[in-house]
């Protein structure tokens, strides 16, 4: 099955700064090409990247692992989609 542009999401993973290196390493191990953008807030680091809806299970499983306590995963449809 081929993913379409309507399946494209903007994913944000918010994590404590001390866990960012572990998160980036874990993202690199996934079978998807992820090119993250880092955004820094006062007490959190946000990792933002586009992803297809079919990737969500892998991302949710990854975030559920022990090293990522305190992390949150959010996603929205890419702007311009209905």
Buried (B, 14 or more C-beta within 10 A) or exposed (E): EEEEEEBBBBBBBBBBEEBBEBBBEBBEEBEEEBEBEEEEEEEBBBBBBBBBBEBBEBBEEBBEEEEBEEBEBEBEEBEEEE
